Amino acid sequence: MIRFLQQSNNRLVKALFIVIVGAAAVSMCVYLIPGLGSAGVTAADTYAEIYPHWYNKLFRSGETISLQRVRQVASQQLAQRYPQYADNPMMLNFMTQQVGQGLVQQQMLLAEAASLGITATDADVAHTLQTGPNAEVLYPGGKFIGTDAYSNLVAQNRHQTVADFEADIKRGIVMQRLQSYVTAGVTASDQEIRDAYRKGNIKIKFDYAVLSGDDLRKTINPSDADLEAFFKKNTARYANAVPEQRAITYFAFTPQQLPGGMPQPSQQEIQAYYNQHQQEYSVPEQARARHILVQEAAGADAKTDAAAKAKADDVLKQLKAGGKWDELAKKYSDDPGSKDSGGELGFAQRGRMVPEFDKAIFSQPINEIDIVKSQFGYHIVQVEERTTAHSQSISEVLPTIQATLGRQMISQAEDSYANSLAAEAGKNGLAATAKAHGLELVTAPPTAQQGTIAALPDGSQLLAKAFQAKVNAVPDYAATGEGFAIFQVTGIQAAHAPAFADWKSHVLDDYRSDNLAGLLAQKVNDLSVKAKSGDFAAAAKAAGATVKTSDLVGSSGQVPDLGAVGQVAPQLFDLAQGAVSGPINAGRTAVVAKILEKQEPTADEIQKNLDQTRDQMLAEKREEAFQLFAANIAADYKKNNRIRVNPKANAPEPGQ
């Protein structure tokens, strides 16, 4: 190689070699110089960059996850999983962090899949759409709903373009194939499966002696000398036991005390709001129906199907003969969500029900009763009402608009009034300003930040601001839950250690807490030793324990004063009948148990459930194997600084 490079006619090769060596040198610097490869991403819309190879990192040519995508997915998941917090900025920021981390992990795994030659094609996506969970909606009766309807569905339900939606599907296919590849070698022997089923399905019944931590706590009664010694020994613990407190002087007003009274929106303002928000008042086409469901298992044979159809026909006949929906639904319907309300389903938009049912409620004549078959069985359906797509008139939504505008106007008026009063108090003082406006001046007693101000509905915002202010600083204002307060901090008591006499009850609580665990452990250990060597009931009585008897329970069974047996005391399932357990720590209680009865599954039961247990065990082992694989990939990326995360990526969006 050296001789080859020394030849004068190989200048291009020499130049290429220099570039390669230089690149390698820079790469070594990136990897070996601490911090050089960990600089944050600077692009405003970049959440993170992932570098599958060292050269991607060198040339900044990695895979990019946009901040827009992270926030979009976070908003979707928040709306789906916690709709009550959909507009909560704090929850959205938390969800953004979780989603961002998940997408970074996914991108690392996708890069690993690419290096293994694992891909997905557009044909794979099309097949998934036609056969996957969305098939019934996109291909009702095997026929595609059309490009426009498809785009609208994706936009309404996923808030995505079709391209982004299908890209997500493609990534999902690759992830499934990667998991299959990684876990292909996972196996479980028949003996391992039998042992797992046997152990997981043992049932036991037992006596158990319960020592209550709450009761035992009351028996810890140290002398005053012991408490004072404990207090002195824990000087650092009590150094700031009495929190900082602040004296606050304030005057407050409610909306009823606004100059000129509470503002009300004018007709012109209401009309303008209605015009600006007409989209919110559009009502889609809807149908209100009720049904009685005769359920049928998927893949039922012809005989079962005929029986279900005959039952549905009989119910239909009774309804047409004047039978009452309330009575027949309660008697015959297999839909637990509607059977007790006469089968009422309320209004539904087009496309929200399974295709056969959806078609019926939007085509069947009003009040006519008919039978419709879907994947769930036979529905006896009556359409009670249909409404066409329309916009609500201003008269229909007038109370809502008045309330909304009224709240906005009152809030603005309150804030403006509070601001002007604070400015006036800054010039003339709190007392003079309060007197000038007929408001009462109050000086609250020194209060901790987490305390309460008795005269205010909600003093939390005032206290939060007060603990950021200086003594006698310019007056400020804060919401009180029913108006605003204009306030000033007039004194500060620093956090300090209490006198023993003032803090004695707290010291007693701490003393008991510190000594309870040891005492409870000692008591239950002594109880276990005596119960194993003598009479269980006598040992429990001597220890002051209460003896109870469980039901026949499995590992998921709940037992009073113990909890979930399989989690708190799995060792009980390994004991023989008649055996006494060791000490069991159940949190607020401690327990010793004696096995009264033990039932193990029979060989026939184990054999009957072998396939199901195998599937469950393999699924769990595959999940564990894939999680380990993913963790190793992530550790490798982290070790070699092949992830760059924008340090501002998890900051709240402007205005939040």
LINTATA-V576485 format. One record per pair of residues at least 24 apart in sequence whose C-alpha atoms are under 7 Angstrom apart, sorted by the first residue. I is the first residue (numbers start at 0). J is the second residue. Records with the same first field share a line. If there is no record, write none. Layout:
# LINTATA-V576485
I: J + J
This chain:
# LINTATA-V576485
26: 57
30: 639
36: 640
37: 640 + 643
38: 643
39: 643 + 644 + 645 + 646
40: 643 + 644 + 645
41: 645
45: 645
46: 644 + 645 + 648
47: 643 + 644 + 645
48: 642 + 643 + 644
49: 107 + 641 + 642 + 643
50: 641 + 642
51: 110
56: 641
66: 648
69: 95 + 98 + 99
70: 95
73: 98
88: 655
92: 649 + 651
95: 649
96: 649
104: 633
108: 629
109: 174
112: 177
117: 173 + 177
118: 173
119: 169 + 172 + 173
124: 165 + 168 + 169
139: 354
178: 625
181: 625
182: 621 + 624 + 625
185: 620 + 621
186: 617
187: 617
192: 609 + 612 + 613
193: 605 + 609
196: 605 + 612
197: 599 + 600 + 605
199: 554
200: 553 + 599 + 600
201: 553 + 572 + 598 + 599 + 600
202: 551 + 552 + 553 + 597 + 598 + 599
203: 551 + 552 + 553 + 572 + 594 + 596 + 597 + 598
204: 549 + 550 + 551 + 552 + 594 + 595 + 596 + 597
205: 548 + 549 + 592 + 593 + 594 + 595 + 596
206: 546 + 547 + 548 + 549 + 592 + 593 + 594 + 595
207: 546 + 547 + 548 + 590 + 591 + 592 + 593
208: 539 + 544 + 545 + 546 + 547 + 590 + 591 + 592
209: 544 + 545 + 546 + 588 + 589 + 590
210: 544 + 545 + 588 + 589 + 590
211: 587 + 588 + 589
212: 519 + 587 + 588
216: 511 + 515
219: 511
226: 506 + 507
227: 499
230: 506
237: 496
238: 495 + 496
239: 494 + 495 + 496
240: 495 + 496 + 497
241: 494 + 495 + 496 + 497
242: 447 + 494 + 495
243: 447 + 492 + 493 + 494
244: 445 + 446 + 447 + 448 + 491 + 492 + 493
245: 445 + 446 + 447 + 488 + 490 + 491 + 492
246: 443 + 444 + 445 + 446 + 488 + 489 + 490 + 491
247: 442 + 443 + 486 + 487 + 488 + 489
248: 441 + 442 + 443 + 486 + 487 + 488 + 489
249: 440 + 441 + 442 + 484 + 485 + 486 + 487
250: 433 + 438 + 439 + 440 + 441 + 484 + 485 + 486
251: 438 + 483 + 484 + 485
252: 482 + 483 + 484
253: 481 + 482 + 483
254: 409 + 413 + 482
261: 409
262: 405 + 408 + 409
263: 405
264: 401 + 404 + 405
269: 400 + 401
273: 393
280: 390 + 391
281: 389 + 390 + 391
282: 388 + 389 + 390 + 391
283: 348 + 387 + 388 + 389
284: 348 + 349 + 386 + 387 + 388
285: 346 + 347 + 348 + 349 + 385 + 386 + 387
286: 346 + 347 + 348 + 360 + 361 + 384 + 385 + 386
287: 344 + 345 + 346 + 347 + 382 + 383 + 384 + 385
288: 343 + 344 + 345 + 360 + 381 + 382 + 383
289: 342 + 343 + 344 + 380 + 381 + 382
290: 342 + 343 + 378 + 379 + 380 + 381
291: 328 + 332 + 342 + 378 + 379 + 380
292: 332 + 333 + 334 + 376 + 377 + 378 + 379
293: 332 + 333 + 376 + 377 + 378
294: 333 + 375 + 376 + 377
295: 375 + 376
297: 374
308: 377
311: 377 + 379
315: 379
413: 482
417: 476 + 483 + 485
421: 474 + 475 + 476 + 485
424: 474
425: 473 + 474
455: 479
456: 480 + 481
519: 589
523: 582 + 589 + 590
524: 582
527: 580 + 581 + 582 + 591
531: 579
560: 588
561: 585
